[in-house]
Amino acid sequence: MSDLKARFADRIIDGKAFAEGLRARIGAAVGEIKVAHGLTPSLAVVLVGEDPASQVYVRNKGRAAEAAGIVAADHRLDATTSQDELLALVATLNDDPTVHGILVQLPLPDQIDPAAVIDAIDPAKDVDGFHVVNTGRLATGQMSGPNAALVPCTPLGCRMMLEDRLGDLSGLEAVVLGRSNIVGKPMAQLLTQASCTVTVAHSRTRDLAAVCRRADILVAAVGRPQMVQGDWIKPGAAVIDVGINRVPKPTDDDPDKMGLVGDVDFDAAIAVAGAITPVPGGVGPMTIACLLANTVTAACRQNGVEAPVW
């Protein structure tokens, strides 16, 4: 552990530890559901092509699912697969009652329109939470009942960690830096539903540093290495760093060595923030854990079983 991390250890939000606890709760819930209802949640993961990072993600998701007692099935397709062929597979998975969650790993090859694929997934099985039906349900606050939204995994994990650290979020001023459909927009919706006062900021926001400095909660999701500086942060604020950026970190032994940093200058921020997620070990582990939670939730809803509250 670095000197700064040791000095400010109480300020670090340990996403890895939180995710381990969540996965343990998921595993216990899966065991109870199997005994009480004879139901084994299952997840189908579709990978098109041989992108190395995607292969790692898919492998990690499969291992985590199996460790939690969830059936995980990989469907690996050649990089030359046509859009029609992929859509046919999605249709088959939609119609299979033993498949409760469907995840098509992004990015997809150039010949395939990702929006068309996402739109083809049954919203009830859309464990990524990207289908327009789920985004609409999230936007309108439809968060309970059999037709509730399935929420994108990364922002769901962020909200869980914030509520664990801060408790009731109502009345807090939150700034979400980034407006993507995957993180920024759903994160803003979740914080709004938690009764925060929410600002969505981006590259064209005037005096961006001053806007960020107002935040009791700052969520950085822009994909720009160490963009958020220490003086952008309100003293005592909670900082959630969603960014994962690979940058050169040369050493004497390895001048070509690469490392991971977030969208926040961690060393500068940790001295100011009241709580902060590190990169790696912060948001990343929560994304996979929330994917498993969504899979269990989807399985329960499809079979008339009361879903756990995570």
C-alpha positions as CSV (number, residue, x, y, z in Angstrom):
1,M,0.0,0.0,0.0
2,S,1.3,3.5,-0.9
3,D,2.0,6.0,1.9
4,L,-1.0,8.0,0.9
5,K,-3.3,5.0,0.9
6,A,-2.0,4.0,4.3
7,R,-2.3,7.5,5.7
8,F,-5.9,7.9,4.5
9,A,-7.0,4.3,4.6
10,D,-10.3,5.2,6.4
11,R,-11.3,7.3,3.3
12,I,-11.0,4.5,0.8
13,I,-14.2,2.8,-0.4
14,D,-13.0,-0.8,-0.9
15,G,-15.0,-2.0,-3.8
16,K,-13.3,-5.3,-3.9
17,A,-14.3,-6.1,-0.3
18,F,-17.8,-4.8,-0.8
19,A,-18.2,-6.9,-4.0
20,E,-17.0,-10.0,-2.2
21,G,-19.7,-9.5,0.5
22,L,-22.4,-8.9,-2.2
23,R,-21.3,-12.1,-4.1
24,A,-21.6,-14.0,-0.8
25,R,-25.1,-12.7,-0.3
26,I,-26.0,-13.6,-3.8
27,G,-24.6,-17.1,-3.4
28,A,-26.7,-17.6,-0.2
29,A,-29.8,-16.3,-1.9
30,V,-29.3,-18.6,-4.9
31,G,-29.0,-21.6,-2.5
32,E,-32.2,-20.6,-0.8
33,I,-34.1,-20.1,-4.1
34,K,-33.0,-23.5,-5.3
35,V,-34.2,-25.3,-2.2
36,A,-37.5,-23.3,-1.9
37,H,-38.5,-23.1,-5.5
38,G,-36.4,-25.5,-7.5
39,L,-35.1,-22.6,-9.5
40,T,-31.5,-22.2,-10.7
41,P,-30.7,-18.8,-12.2
42,S,-28.9,-18.9,-15.5
43,L,-26.9,-16.4,-17.5
44,A,-26.0,-16.6,-21.2
45,V,-23.0,-14.6,-22.3
46,V,-22.4,-14.0,-26.0
47,L,-19.0,-13.0,-27.3
48,V,-18.4,-12.2,-30.9
49,G,-14.8,-12.2,-32.1
50,E,-11.6,-12.5,-30.1
51,D,-11.0,-9.1,-28.5
52,P,-8.5,-9.9,-25.7
53,A,-10.1,-7.6,-23.1
54,S,-13.6,-9.0,-23.9
55,Q,-12.3,-12.5,-23.5
56,V,-11.0,-11.7,-20.0
57,Y,-14.3,-10.0,-19.0
58,V,-16.3,-12.9,-20.2
59,R,-14.1,-15.4,-18.4
60,N,-14.3,-13.5,-15.2
61,K,-18.1,-13.1,-15.4
62,G,-18.4,-16.9,-16.0
63,R,-16.2,-17.8,-13.0
64,A,-18.1,-15.3,-10.7
65,A,-21.5,-16.7,-11.8
66,E,-20.5,-20.3,-11.2
67,A,-19.0,-19.4,-7.8
68,A,-22.4,-18.0,-6.8
69,G,-24.3,-21.1,-8.0
70,I,-25.6,-19.4,-11.2
71,V,-25.4,-21.5,-14.4
72,A,-23.3,-19.6,-16.9
73,A,-23.2,-20.6,-20.6
74,D,-20.8,-18.9,-23.1
75,H,-21.8,-18.5,-26.7
76,R,-18.7,-17.7,-28.7
77,L,-19.1,-16.6,-32.3
78,D,-16.5,-15.8,-35.0
79,A,-15.6,-12.2,-35.7
80,T,-17.2,-12.7,-39.2
81,T,-20.6,-13.4,-37.7
82,S,-23.3,-11.4,-39.4
83,Q,-25.9,-9.3,-37.6
84,D,-28.7,-11.6,-38.7
85,E,-26.8,-14.6,-37.3
86,L,-26.3,-12.8,-33.9
87,L,-29.9,-11.7,-33.8
88,A,-31.0,-15.3,-34.5
89,L,-29.0,-16.5,-31.5
90,V,-30.5,-13.8,-29.3
91,A,-34.0,-14.8,-30.4
92,T,-33.3,-18.4,-29.5
93,L,-32.1,-17.3,-26.0
94,N,-35.1,-15.1,-25.6
95,D,-37.4,-18.1,-26.2
96,D,-35.5,-20.5,-23.9
97,P,-37.2,-20.5,-20.5
98,T,-34.1,-22.0,-18.8
99,V,-32.1,-18.8,-19.7
100,H,-32.9,-15.9,-17.3
101,G,-30.3,-13.4,-18.3
102,I,-28.7,-12.5,-21.6
103,L,-25.5,-10.4,-22.0
104,V,-24.0,-9.6,-25.3
105,Q,-20.4,-8.5,-24.7
106,L,-19.5,-5.1,-26.2
107,P,-17.8,-3.9,-28.3
108,L,-19.1,-5.8,-31.4
109,P,-17.5,-6.1,-34.8
110,D,-18.1,-3.3,-37.2
111,Q,-20.7,-5.2,-39.3
112,I,-23.0,-5.4,-36.3
113,D,-25.1,-2.6,-35.0
114,P,-25.0,-2.8,-31.2
115,A,-28.2,-0.8,-30.8
116,A,-30.1,-3.4,-32.9
117,V,-28.8,-6.2,-30.8
118,I,-29.6,-4.5,-27.5
119,D,-33.1,-3.8,-28.8
120,A,-33.6,-7.5,-29.7
121,I,-32.9,-8.8,-26.2
122,D,-36.0,-9.5,-24.1
123,P,-36.2,-6.6,-21.6
124,A,-36.9,-9.2,-18.8
125,K,-33.6,-10.9,-19.6
126,D,-31.6,-7.7,-20.2
127,V,-29.3,-8.0,-17.2
128,D,-27.0,-5.2,-18.6
129,G,-30.0,-2.9,-18.2
130,F,-29.4,-1.2,-21.6
131,H,-32.7,-2.0,-23.4
132,V,-34.9,1.1,-24.0
133,V,-37.7,-0.5,-21.9
134,N,-35.4,-0.8,-18.9
135,T,-33.9,2.7,-19.3
136,G,-37.5,4.0,-19.6
137,R,-38.6,2.2,-16.5
138,L,-35.5,3.6,-14.6
139,A,-36.2,7.1,-15.8
140,T,-39.8,6.9,-14.6
141,G,-38.9,5.4,-11.3
142,Q,-40.5,2.0,-11.9
143,M,-38.2,0.2,-9.5
144,S,-40.4,-2.4,-7.8
145,G,-42.8,-5.1,-8.9
146,P,-42.5,-7.8,-11.6
147,N,-42.0,-5.2,-14.4
148,A,-39.5,-3.1,-12.6
149,A,-36.3,-1.8,-14.3
150,L,-33.2,-3.9,-14.6
151,V,-30.6,-1.3,-13.8
152,P,-27.2,-1.0,-15.5
153,C,-24.6,-2.8,-13.4
154,T,-21.9,-0.1,-12.9
155,P,-24.2,2.7,-11.7
156,L,-26.1,0.2,-9.5
157,G,-22.9,-0.7,-7.8
158,C,-21.9,2.9,-7.4
159,R,-25.2,3.7,-5.6
160,M,-24.8,0.6,-3.4
161,M,-21.3,1.8,-2.2
162,L,-22.5,5.4,-1.7
163,E,-25.4,4.3,0.5
164,D,-23.2,1.9,2.4
165,R,-20.7,4.7,3.2
166,L,-23.0,7.7,3.5
167,G,-26.4,6.2,4.5
168,D,-29.3,8.3,3.5
169,L,-28.4,10.3,0.4
170,S,-31.4,12.6,0.4
171,G,-30.7,16.3,0.1
172,L,-27.0,15.9,-1.0
173,E,-25.8,17.7,-4.0
174,A,-24.4,15.2,-6.6
175,V,-22.5,15.9,-9.8
176,V,-22.2,13.2,-12.4
177,L,-19.3,13.9,-14.7
178,G,-20.2,12.2,-18.0
179,R,-23.4,11.6,-19.8
180,S,-23.1,8.1,-21.4
181,N,-26.1,5.8,-21.6
182,I,-24.1,3.1,-19.8
183,V,-23.0,5.1,-16.7
184,G,-23.7,8.8,-16.6
185,K,-27.4,9.0,-17.4
186,P,-28.5,6.0,-15.3
187,M,-26.3,7.2,-12.5
188,A,-28.0,10.5,-12.5
189,Q,-31.4,8.8,-12.5
190,L,-30.5,6.6,-9.5
191,L,-29.2,9.6,-7.5
192,T,-32.3,11.6,-8.4
193,Q,-34.4,8.7,-7.0
194,A,-32.3,8.8,-3.9
195,S,-33.5,12.5,-3.5
196,C,-30.2,14.0,-4.3
197,T,-30.0,17.3,-6.2
198,V,-28.2,16.2,-9.4
199,T,-26.2,18.0,-12.0
200,V,-24.9,16.1,-15.1
201,A,-21.7,17.8,-16.2
202,H,-19.6,17.1,-19.3
203,S,-16.9,18.4,-21.6
204,R,-19.0,21.5,-22.6
205,T,-19.9,22.5,-19.1
206,R,-18.8,26.0,-18.3
207,D,-16.3,26.2,-15.4
208,L,-16.4,22.5,-14.9
209,A,-14.0,22.6,-11.9
210,A,-16.4,24.9,-10.1
211,V,-19.4,22.7,-10.8
212,C,-17.6,19.7,-9.5
213,R,-16.5,21.6,-6.4
214,R,-20.1,22.0,-5.3
215,A,-20.7,18.3,-5.1
216,D,-21.2,16.3,-1.9
217,I,-21.1,13.3,-4.2
218,L,-18.9,13.4,-7.3
219,V,-19.1,10.5,-9.8
220,A,-16.5,10.7,-12.5
221,A,-17.2,8.7,-15.7
222,V,-15.6,10.5,-18.6
223,G,-12.8,8.1,-19.7
224,R,-10.0,10.8,-19.4
225,P,-7.0,9.8,-17.3
226,Q,-6.8,11.8,-14.0
227,M,-8.9,14.6,-15.4
228,V,-10.4,15.5,-12.0
229,Q,-7.8,17.3,-9.9
230,G,-7.7,17.7,-6.1
231,D,-8.9,21.3,-6.2
232,W,-12.0,20.2,-8.1
233,I,-13.2,18.4,-5.0
234,K,-15.2,19.8,-2.2
235,P,-13.5,19.0,1.1
236,G,-15.2,15.9,2.6
237,A,-17.0,14.9,-0.6
238,A,-17.5,11.3,-1.6
239,V,-15.8,10.6,-4.9
240,I,-16.7,7.6,-7.1
241,D,-14.2,7.1,-9.9
242,V,-15.6,5.0,-12.7
243,G,-12.7,5.5,-15.1
244,I,-10.4,2.7,-16.1
245,N,-7.6,4.1,-18.2
246,R,-4.4,2.3,-19.3
247,V,-1.4,4.7,-19.2
248,P,2.4,4.3,-19.3
249,K,4.0,3.7,-15.9
250,P,7.6,3.0,-16.8
251,T,10.1,1.6,-14.2
252,D,13.8,1.1,-14.4
253,D,13.3,-2.6,-15.0
254,D,10.4,-2.2,-17.5
255,P,10.4,1.1,-19.4
256,D,7.3,-0.1,-21.4
257,K,5.2,-1.0,-18.3
258,M,1.6,0.1,-18.4
259,G,-0.7,0.7,-15.5
260,L,-4.3,1.6,-14.7
261,V,-5.5,5.0,-13.4
262,G,-9.0,6.5,-13.0
263,D,-10.6,9.7,-14.2
264,V,-9.6,11.2,-10.9
265,D,-6.1,12.2,-9.8
266,F,-6.2,9.8,-6.8
267,D,-3.1,11.0,-5.0
268,A,-4.4,14.6,-5.0
269,A,-8.0,13.7,-4.4
270,I,-7.6,11.4,-1.4
271,A,-6.2,14.3,0.7
272,V,-9.3,16.3,0.2
273,A,-12.2,13.8,-0.2
274,G,-14.1,12.3,2.7
275,A,-14.4,9.0,0.8
276,I,-13.0,7.8,-2.5
277,T,-12.9,4.6,-4.7
278,P,-9.5,3.6,-5.9
279,V,-8.6,2.3,-9.4
280,P,-8.2,-0.6,-9.6
281,G,-10.2,-2.1,-6.7
282,G,-13.1,0.3,-6.6
283,V,-16.0,0.3,-9.0
284,G,-14.8,-2.5,-11.3
285,P,-15.5,-5.5,-8.9
286,M,-18.9,-4.1,-8.2
287,T,-19.9,-4.3,-11.9
288,I,-19.6,-8.0,-12.1
289,A,-21.3,-8.5,-8.7
290,C,-24.3,-6.4,-9.8
291,L,-24.5,-8.4,-13.0
292,L,-25.0,-11.5,-10.8
293,A,-27.6,-9.7,-8.7
294,N,-29.5,-8.7,-11.8
295,T,-29.4,-12.3,-13.1
296,V,-30.9,-13.6,-9.9
297,T,-33.5,-10.8,-9.9
298,A,-34.5,-11.6,-13.5
299,A,-34.8,-15.3,-12.7
300,C,-37.1,-14.6,-9.8
301,R,-39.3,-12.2,-11.7
302,Q,-39.7,-14.6,-14.7
303,N,-40.8,-17.4,-12.3
304,G,-43.1,-15.5,-10.0
305,V,-40.7,-15.6,-7.1
306,E,-40.1,-12.7,-4.8
307,A,-36.7,-11.2,-5.7
308,P,-34.1,-10.6,-3.0
309,V,-33.3,-7.0,-1.9
310,W,-29.6,-6.5,-2.3
